[in-house]
Amino acid sequence: MHIFTKIYEFAASAGALEGYVYRNEEVDMEALSKWVDNLVKAYQSMPPEALSEFQIALDKTIGRAIRSLTRLLGERHEIINRLRSMVSGALPATADDFQKVKWFEES
């Protein structure tokens, strides 16, 4: 599989996870656990040079998912720990901490 395809599929899955858990009070824990496992495996298979290009954006996406899930699961839950393994920077302040300007909106 081409690296661009891998990156796209990983990013799509990470974004979908963020959307699924955002303000959701009921999550399917079995599906969530498998989803997170698959994301972590995909993350670990990424070449370092690819990660260096999108890690900051990933920190925000996964960070907002962590903020959403922490309300439901608590700080020390295994799913939270697995998600944190993909974050290298600071977490967003809240699940609502969205970037105001996207790269494609810049002048």
C-alpha positions in Angstrom: 0.0 0.0 0.0 1.3 3.4 -0.9 2.3 5.6 2.0 -0.1 8.4 1.0 -3.0 5.8 1.1 -1.8 4.7 4.5 -1.7 8.3 5.8 -5.1 9.0 4.4 -6.7 5.9 5.9 -5.1 6.6 9.3 -6.2 10.2 9.3 -9.7 9.3 8.2 -10.0 6.8 11.0 -8.5 9.2 13.6 -11.0 11.9 12.5 -13.9 9.6 12.6 -12.9 8.5 16.1 -12.9 12.1 17.2 -16.3 12.7 15.7 -17.7 9.5 17.2 -16.7 10.3 20.8 -17.3 14.1 20.7 -20.2 14.8 23.1 -21.3 11.2 22.9 -22.4 9.9 26.3 -22.7 6.3 25.1 -20.0 4.5 23.2 -19.6 0.9 22.2 -16.7 -0.1 24.4 -15.8 -3.2 22.4 -15.8 -1.4 19.1 -13.9 1.5 20.6 -11.2 -0.7 22.0 -10.7 -2.4 18.6 -10.7 1.0 16.8 -8.1 2.4 19.1 -5.9 -0.8 18.8 -6.1 -0.5 15.0 -5.2 3.2 15.2 -2.2 2.5 17.4 -0.9 -0.3 15.1 -1.3 2.0 12.1 0.5 4.8 13.9 3.4 2.5 14.9 3.8 1.4 11.3 4.2 5.0 10.0 7.6 6.0 8.8 9.1 8.6 11.2 9.5 11.1 8.3 5.7 10.9 7.7 4.9 11.3 11.4 7.0 14.4 11.6 4.9 16.0 8.9 1.5 15.5 10.6 2.2 14.8 14.3 1.2 18.3 15.4 -2.2 18.0 13.7 -2.6 14.4 15.1 -1.9 15.7 18.6 -4.9 18.0 18.2 -7.3 15.4 16.7 -6.4 12.6 19.1 -6.1 15.1 22.0 -9.7 16.2 21.5 -10.8 12.6 21.4 -8.9 12.0 24.7 -10.7 15.0 26.2 -14.1 13.7 25.2 -13.4 10.2 26.4 -11.8 11.3 29.7 -15.2 12.6 30.8 -16.6 9.0 30.3 -13.7 6.8 31.2 -11.5 8.8 33.5 -7.8 9.8 33.1 -6.3 6.3 33.9 -8.4 4.1 31.6 -6.4 1.8 29.3 -8.1 3.3 26.2 -6.9 6.7 27.2 -3.4 5.4 27.8 -3.3 3.8 24.3 -4.5 7.0 22.7 -1.9 9.0 24.6 0.8 6.8 23.1 0.1 8.6 19.8 0.4 12.1 21.2 3.8 13.7 21.5 2.8 17.3 22.3 0.4 19.0 24.7 -3.3 18.0 24.6 -5.9 20.6 23.5 -7.5 22.3 26.5 -10.9 20.9 25.7 -12.8 18.6 23.3 -14.0 21.9 21.8 -10.6 23.3 21.1 -10.8 23.4 17.3 -8.3 25.1 15.0 -10.0 28.2 13.6 -8.2 28.4 10.3 -7.4 25.3 8.3 -4.4 25.0 5.9 -6.6 25.2 2.9 -8.3 28.4 4.1 -5.0 30.4 4.5 -4.3 33.2 2.1 
